[in-house]
Amino acid sequence: MQISEFGSWATPFTAGLITQSAVRVTDVRADGGAVVWSEARPSEGGRVQLVRRDADGTTADLLPEGFGARTSVHEYGGADWWMRDGVVWFANWADQRLYRLGRDGEPEAVTPEPEVPRGDRYADGDLTADGTRLAVVREHHPKGGRGAAEVRNEIVLLTENAEPEVLVSGPDFVASPRFSPDAGKLAWVAWGHPNMPWDSTELRVRDLATGEETVVAGGPGESVTEPRWHADGTLYFLSDRTGWWNLYRLGESGTVEPVVVLDAEIGVPAWGLGTGRYVVLADHRVVFARWAGGIDGLAIATPDGTVTDLDTPFTAVSALRPAGGDELLLLAGSPTAEPSVYTLSADGKVATVREPRDTGIGAEYVSAPEAIDFPSGDRVSHALFYPPANPDFAGPAGSKPPVVVVVHGGPTSHAVPVLSLGIQYWTSRGFGVVDVNYAGSTGFGRAYREELHGTWGILDVADCIAAVRWLAAEGRVDGGKLLIRGGSAGGYTVLAALSRADTPFAAGTDLFGVADLQALAADTHKFESRYLDRLIGPYPEMREVYLDRSPIQHIDAFARPLLVLQGADDPVVPPNQSELIVDALRSRKVPVAYLLFEGEQHGFRRAENIRRSLDAELSFYSQILGFDLPEGEAIEAVEVENL
C-alpha cells in the first residue's frame, strides 16, 4: 500500500472509464414475451435508443438513425414511449412529434406538424383495449408565445387519420391519462399554479359517455399520483393524505379505501411523467417499492393488508412494471450495481434481463453508502456518507480525508443509494463524499419535505454545513478541507453557502445553479415558473426576500474559489445565471473558472462533456487544496482565474 496525499490517489475509476460504455436505462416495458427498455447513450450524444429483447434472448435496437425517444414536456420529460402488441409509440427528441413504430416498419408521424418547431410536445399516453384510441398529454407552445404564461397543457385524443381532439383543457398541468378497462372512463391527475405536483393535485374521473366528471381524491394539501385501473375496474392511486405517499383505491361505494399505509414513501416526486412504483396483480396483491430511512426497497401486500418485505439486493427502484401473471419488470440498482433491468416474481425471486455494466473493477475499490442522521440546529437531518476506498493507497499518518458535499437538485428530490461511478471517481481518489438529504428532501414524509417552504437558501445550507461539521467532529474527515458541489437547485445551495462570510467550505463547484432568484422568477419554464412561491414566497410581493436570498446580492462576502459548469442550451437555468456570478467574481478578483458546454441542456449527456467536467473539477480541487494529480492519468487542467 502506497502512502499518498488524499485526493492524489491513482484510481481505475477514471473519467474515461466512467463514460466508456456508459448507458443510463430510463424505462422498461413488457410486450408479450418480449422486454423493451430505453437507454440514454452518452457515446451517441445523449440519444435515447429503444432496445428489444425477445423471448429467445436476442436483442436489437429499434430506432433508426436520426430518432431518439425523449420528450421535453415539463422540460424534464418522462413517459417518452409506450407500446402494445409489438407497436411502439414514442416522442422524437428532434421534432417532439409523436411517432408510431411497427415491429418491422419505419417510424410514422401520428401528430401534425406544429405551428413552430418543437411547438407541440407529447408524453404519457394510454391506449384503449382495442388499440383504436390514444389519450396523451400535449404541451402546446404557440407561435409568437411570450413565455411560460402562453404554454398550454392538455390531454388530447388521437385516432387514426384524425386531428387531435382536446379531451381535457383548463388546468395548468395534467398527467397520467388512463382509460378504464372498458374504455368508458378516463382518469387523470391535474394541478394548478402555484402548486407543484407534490404540493396539491386532484385525481379526476370522467364518464366518456355522459361527460360527468368527479374529483376522486386530492385537493389542497394532498398530492395524488400514479392512477392505475385494475382489470376488474377498480381504480388504484397513491396519495400523501397521511403525510406519506401510500396506496389507496376507489371502493364500490365511491369512497377512498386504504390499501397500504406505512410510515414510508411509496410515491416519489413527479419531476418526470410516468413514474411506476407499484403493480397490482390479478388477485389484488400489490408489489410496491418504498423509501424508508433514505433507502429504497420492495414489498408485497395481500388484500387483507399484510405487508411482507421482499429480500432483494436493490436499494433504489426507478420503475416497476407488470409483465404478465405474477411476474414484474424492475428497473433498479444497488450500492454495487448501476440500475438495470430485471424480472421480479411476487415471491421475491430476481432474474437479470439486462446485465448492468461490468467495469472489471474489484469490489474493494467501491465505497458503499452509509445512511447517517445528524443534528442540524434543533432538527435532525439525513445524508449518505461514502468514505474513501482504494486498497492501493492510504493517507499520511494522522491525516484525515477531504470531503465533498454533494447537494442534490430539485430541491424536492433525494440522494440515491445506488452505485454511481461519478461518486466512486472521488472516493477512490481519497475523498469522502457526503450526499445530503437536507430539509425539503423526499423519502422522509411530507412534513420533512415542507420544512423547506419559505426557507430555501437557509435550511439547505445549514444542513450541508451541519453534515460536514458532524463528520469532522466524529474524526472521519478533515474539517479544514471541506468542498461543496451541486447542480441546478443544488448549485444554488453551493452559491448560497459560499456567499456567506462564515462559510466553512474551501471551494465549490456550481453546475448550472441559480445566482439570481429574481431573474429566475421572471425567466424560467412553465413547470417551475411558480415553484419559488413555496420555497421563497410569492413574487413580486416578497421581492426583498428574493434579493436577500440571491447569492449575487452577497458577492462582497464571496471569497472562496468557484468552478462553474454550464450547458449553453439550458432552458431551466439559462446561462445568464452562471455568467452573472462569474462576471461578479472576476470583477472582485476572486478565483473562478468557467466552462460552457455547447449543445448541452440541463445536465450533461455527451460523453466528451461528462469527461471534461469531471476532470476539470478534479484539477480545480488539486489547485485549491494543493495535492498532485495522479501520475499517468491524462487530466486536462482547468484555468482558475485570479488564483
N, C-alpha and C positions, 0 to 999 in steps of 0.2 A: 504494500500500500504506500502510495506516494503522499508526502505531506506538501500541501499547496494551499495558497490563499483561497478562501471561499469565493466562488464566482469564476475562478480561473480553471476549474477542472475540465479536462477533456471528456467529452461525452459522445455516446453513439446517437443521442437524440439531437442531431444537427437540424438546422432549418431545411437543408436539402432532403434529409430523410423524412421529415415531417410532411413535406409536400409530395414526396415521391409516392406514387400510387395512392395518394390521399383521395378518399371519396367520402362524402357525407351522405348517408342514407336518410331520406327525408320523409318517406311514407311507404306503406305496403298494403297490398290488397290481394284477396284470393279471387280466382276465376275458375270455377270447376276444380280440376286437379292441378291447375297452374297457379303460380305465385308471381305477382308483378310488384316491383319496387322502383322507387325513383332515387337516382344518385346525382348529387351535385359534384361535378368534377373540376377541381382547380386546374388540372392539366389541359382542360378544354375551355379555359376562360370562365369557369364557373357555370358552364352549361349544365342543365338538369336533364339527364337521359332516363328513359324508362327501360327497365330490364325485365324480361320474361323468363321464368324458369318453368319448363314443362314437367309433367309427372315423371318423365324418364330421366330427369336431371340435366337436360340440355338447356343452355341459356342463350339468349340473343338480345341485342339492343333493338328497340322498337322504332325509335325516332330517326328519320333520315337526317343527313347533314342540313344545317340551317334551321332546325327546330329544337326547341327546348321547353320543357313543361314547367313553367313558372309564371304565376300571376302576380300582379302588383296591386290587387285590391287591398285597400288599407296600407299600401306600400310594403307591408310585411308579408302579404300573400298567405299561403296555406290552402289546402284543399284545391291544389292546382290541377288535379286529374282524378278521374274515377272510371269504372269500367263495368261491363255487363256482357256475358256471352261472347267473349273474345273481342269485343269492341271497346276501344278506349276513347274517352273524351278528354281533351286537355287544353289548357290555356297556353298559348305560344308566347314565349317571352318577347320575341322581336316585335310583334304587332298587337299582342294582347287579345287577339281574336280567339274564339273557341273553335277547336278542330275535332273531327271525328276520324278515328283511325281503325279500319277493319283489320282482321288478322293478316291478310295478305295484300293489303292495298296501300295507298298513299294517303297522307293527311288531307282531309277535305274541310274547308272552312264551312261552319254551320251558322255563323253570325255574320251580319253585313259589315261592310267597310264602315268604320266610324267617321264622324264629321272631321275629326282631326286625328293624326297618327296616334295610336295607343289611347284614343279618347274613350273607348268603351272597353272595360276590363271585366272578366268573368271568373267566377270561382264557386266552389262549394255546391255542386249540382247534385240532383237526385232524380232518378228515373222512375216512372210508373212501372208497375209489374209487367205490363205488356210491352214496355220499351218505346211507346209512341209519343210520350210527353216528357219533357225535361224541365224541371224548375231549377233556376240557377240565380245566384247573386250577380247583379250587374252594377258596376260603378261607372257612372257617366260623367265624363269631363267635357263640357260643352265647348264649342268653338267660340273663341273670344271670352272664355270664362275668366273671371277676375279673382282667382284664388280659391281657397277651401270652401268658401260660402256658396260657390256655384256648383260644386260637385254634388251629384245626386246618386244615392244608393237605393237600389230597388231589387225586388225579386221578379224575374221575368219567366214566362213560359215559352219554351221552344218546341215547335212541332215541325215536321218535315216541310221544307219549301215555303215556310211562312215567316213573316216578320215577327220578331219577339213581341209577345203580349205582356204588358205590365200586370202582374198579379198583386204586388204589394208596393205601395209608394207612400211617402209621407214621413215615416220615422227617419231620423238622421242616419241610422245604421240598421241593417238587417243581416241575419246569418242563419245558417242551418235549415234551409227549406227541406222538409221531409214529408213525402207522401205517406198516408196510411196504406196498409196492405191492399185495400180495395180501391185505392186512389180516390176515395170520396172526400178525404180531408187533407189539409195541408197544415203542418205545424212549422213554426219558425220562431226565432228569437229576434227581438227588436229593442233598441235603446236610443236615447237621445242626449244631446248635449245638456249639461256639461259632463254627463256620466261617461265613464269608460265601461267596457263590458264586465269588469269585476266590481263595479260600484252598484249599479242598478240596471236590470234588464227585465223584460217581460217575455214569457212563453205564450204565444198566441196560437190558436187553432181555428181554422176556417172550414166550414162545411162548403165544399165547392159547388154543391147543387143549389143550396139556398142562399149562400153568401153570408150566413150567420157566423159571427166571429166572437170568440171567447178568449179572455185572458185566463189561462190555466194557473199560472204561478208567476211570482215576481212582483216587482214594483219597487218603491223607494226602499233602499237599504237591503235589497235582496238581489243576488246575482244568480241567474239561471242560465245553464249552458248544456250543450250536448243532448238535445232531444232525440229519442230513438223509439220507433214503433216496433213492438213485438208482432210476430206473425198472427197472433190472435186479436190484434187491435189495441193492446194495452200500450199506453204512452209512458215511457220512462224518461227521466231527466235528472240533472244534477242541480242542486240548489245549496246556497250557504245560509239558509234561514236560521240555522242553529249556531252560526259562526264558523262552520266548517263546510266545505263543498262535499255534500253527501248525496246519496241516491234516493230518489223518490219515484212514484208512479201515480198516474191519474186513475183513481178507482172507478168502478162502475157507477157509483152514485155521483160522480163528478167531484169528489173530494180528493185531496192530495194525501197519499199514504206513504209513510217512510218505508224504505226497503233496507238500506244500510246506513246506520247512523253511528259514527265514530268520531273521536277527537283526533281526526286525521283528514287530510285533504285528498279526496278522490279527484276533484277537478283541479285544473291549472288555469292561469290567466290566459284569456283568449287573445294573445298577441297575433297568433295565426289562426286562420279558419280551419275547421275540420279536425279538431282535436279528437282523440279516441282514447278514453280512459276506462271504459268498461264495455263488456259484451254480455247480453242477456241470452242464455241458452234456451232451447225449445221448452224445457221443463221449468223455466223461470229461475233456475240458478243463475247467479251473476258472478262472472270473473272480473275483477277490477284491480286497478293499481291505486296505491295510496301513499302519500308523503307523510312521514312521521319522524320528528326529530332530525330533519334535514336529510333523511334517507328515503328513497322510494322502495316499494316492494309490491308484491302481488298477493291476492287473497281470493277466496271464493265464498259466496254467501248462498245458503239454501233458502227456499221460500219461507221457512219458519224463523228466519233471522239469524241462524247460526253462522258465524264467520270463522273461517279457518285459513290461517296463513299458508301460502304455498312456498315450499322450500326450493328456491331458485337462486342462482348466483347474482341476479340482477339488482342494481341499486338505482337505476334510472330507466324509466319506461317512457319512450317517446310516442308509441302508438300501440293499441291493442285492437285487433280487427277479427271479425268472425271468419272462419274457414270451412264451416260445414260441420254438422253434428256437434260433438264435444271438443272439436279442435279449434284452436285460435291461432292467429298470426301475431307475432310480437316483434316490435322494433325496440330493442333495449340494449343496455350496456352495463358494464361493471367496472370496478376500480382497475381491473387488469385487461379489459377488452373494450374497444371502441364500440359504439352502438351498431348493431347489425340485425339480420332477420332470422327469426326462429319460429318454430311451431311450439305451441304450448297446449297440453291436454288439460282437461278440467281437474285431473288428479295431480297436476304439477309436473308432469314429465316434459322435458325440453329436448327438442332436436334442432340442429342447425340447418338452416336453409341456405344462408349466405355466410361463408366464413368471414369473421372480422379480419382486418388487415394483420398479417403476420410481419412484424418488424424485424424478427430474428434477434431481438434483444432480450436478454435474460431477465427474469422477474426481479432479480436482486438490484437492478437499476431503476425499478419502478417504485415511486413513492406513493403509498396508499393514504387516502384521506382519513383524518381523524375528526369526527364531529365534536366540537368544543362549545361550551357555554361559558360566558364570561360576564363580569359586571361592567355595566356602562352607566355611570351615574347611579340613579336609584332603580335602574332597569336591569334585565338580563338580556343579552344579545347572543347571537349564534354565528358560527363560522365552520368552515372545513380547513384544517391545518395539514399541510403537506411538508414533512421535514425533508432535509437534503437526503439523497440516496444515490450513492455511487461506490461500489465495492473497491474501486481502484484508488480512491483518494480519501484523505482526511484533512481537516483544517489544522493549522498550527496549534500546539498545546495552549490551553487556556483561552482560546478564541471561540467566539460564537458566530453563527452564520448571519449574513444579512437576510432581511425578509422583504418579499414583495407582497404588498397588499393588492389583491385583485378585487375590484369593485364591479359587480355585475351591472348590466344595463337595466333598462326598464324605466324607472327603478322598480316597477312592480314585476319582479322576477325572482330568481333564486340561484344560488350556487348549485352546480350539478355534480354529484359524487360519481363521476364516470371517468374512465381513462381519457385524459386529454394530453396528447403529445406536446401541446403548447405549454402545459404546466410542467411536464417532465423535462422540457427544454431547460427550465430554470432549476428544478430540484436536483437534476443530475449534474449540474454545474456547481452546486454548493449553496444555492439559495434555499431558504424556507419560503413557502408560499402560503398565505392565508386568504382564502376566498370567503369574504364576509357576507353573511346573511343579515345585513343591517335592518333597522326598523323600516317597515314597508315591504320587506321581502315576503314571498309567498311560501306556503308549505307549513306555516305556523298558525293558521287561523286568521279570520277576518280582523280581529282586534289588533293583532300584531301588524297586519297589512295597513291598517288605518292609523297606526302610530305616526306615519309619515305625513298625514294630512296636515297641511299648514307648517310642516317642519322640514321640508326638503332643503338641503343645504345646511341643516343643523344636526339632526339626529343621525343621518347617514355618516356625516363627517365624524361626529362624536363616537359612533360605534367602530369606525375604522381605526381611529386613534386608540380607543379602549382595547381593541383586539391586539394591537402590537405592543401596547404597554403591558398588557396581561402576559403575553408570551415572553416579553423581556423580563418581567418580574419572576416568571417561572424558570428563567435561565435557559430558555430554548432558542432565543435569537439575540442578536446584538442590538441593544436599544439605541445605539448611535449610527446604525446603518439601516434605516428604515426607508423603503421605497414604496411608491403607490402608483398603480396603473388602472385604467378603466376606459371603457368605450361607451359612447352615447351618453345616457344618464350617468353611467359610471365615470365618464370623462368629466362631466360637470362636478361630480363629487371630488375628483382629483384636483380640479382647479379651485374649488371651494376650500379644500384642505390646504393647498399651497398658498392661497391668498390670505391666510391668517398669519399674523406676526408671530404667534406662538406655535407654528406648525412644528411637529417633531420629525417631519419627513426630510430626508436629504435631497430628494429629487422625485420627479414624477413623469409619467407618460400619459398623455391625453390622446385617446383615439376618438376622433370626431365628436368631441364633447361640446357642451354649451357654455359659452363665456358670458353671454348677454341674454338674460331671461326676457327682458322686454322685447328684444328683437325676435326671440323665438316665438313669443306670444303673437307677434304680428306676422311672422313668416314661417309657417310650417304646414304640413299636410292636414287634410280634414280629420283623419282618425285621431290625431293627437292635438288638434287645434284648441281644445278646451281642457286638456289633461292638467294643465297647471292650475286650473280653478280649484282643484282639490289639494294639490301639492304645495301651492303658494297662496292662492286666493284669487278671486275674480279680478280680471283686468278690464278697464284701467282703474277701477275703484281702489285697488291696492297697489298702485304704481310705485309708491315709495318702498314697499316691501320688495317688489321686483328689483328695484335698483339696489336696495341694501343687500339682497341675496346674490347679486350678479358678481362673479369674480372680477369682471372687467372694471367694476367700480372700486375695487380694493387693490388696484395694481401697485399702489405705493407700498403695500405690505408684502408684495410678492418678491421674494429674494432667492428662492430655490431654483435650480436648473430645471428646465422643462423640455421634453421632447413631444412634438405634436405630429400626429399621423392622420391624414385626412383623404377621403375619396373626393375626386373632383366633381362627380355627378351625384352627390348625396342629396336626395330630396327631403330627408328627415331633419338632419342638422347640416345646413348648407355650409360650404367652405368659408363664407364670410365670418362665421363664428370662430373658426380656428385662426383666420387671418387677423381678427381683432386682437386676440390675446398675443399672437406672435409679434405683431407690429408694436403693441404696447410694451412688451418685454424688450424688444430691440431698442426702443427709444430710451429705456431706462438702463440699458447695458446689463440686463440680467441674462445669464447663459440660457440660450434657447436654440433648438434645432427643429426644422420643419420639413416634412416630406409630404408632397401632394401626389396622389396616385391617380393618373388619368384613367378613365374608364371604370373606376370603382364607385360603388354607391355606399350604402350604409352598412359597412362591413366589407372586408376584403375577400374576394372569391378567386382571384387569379393566383396561380402558383408562384409566379415570379414576384408578385407584390407581397404575398404572405412571407416568403423567404426574406425579402428585403426588409420588411418591417420588423421581423424578429431579430435579425442580426443587427439592424440599426439600434434597436433598443438595448441589446447586449453591449454594443460598442459605447453607447451613451452611458450606461451604468459603469462600465470599466473606467471611463474618463472621470466620472464623478467620484467613485469610491477608490480609484487608484489601484485596481488589480490588473494583471496582464491577461490578455486574451489567450485562449489555448493555442499551443503551437500546432501547426499542421492543419488548422481549420481556416479556410479562406473566408474570413468575415470582413465584409466591406465596412470601413469606418464611416461614421456619420459626423459631419462637421457641426460642432457646437459653437455657435457664435458667442462672443463675449466671455468665453471660459478662461 
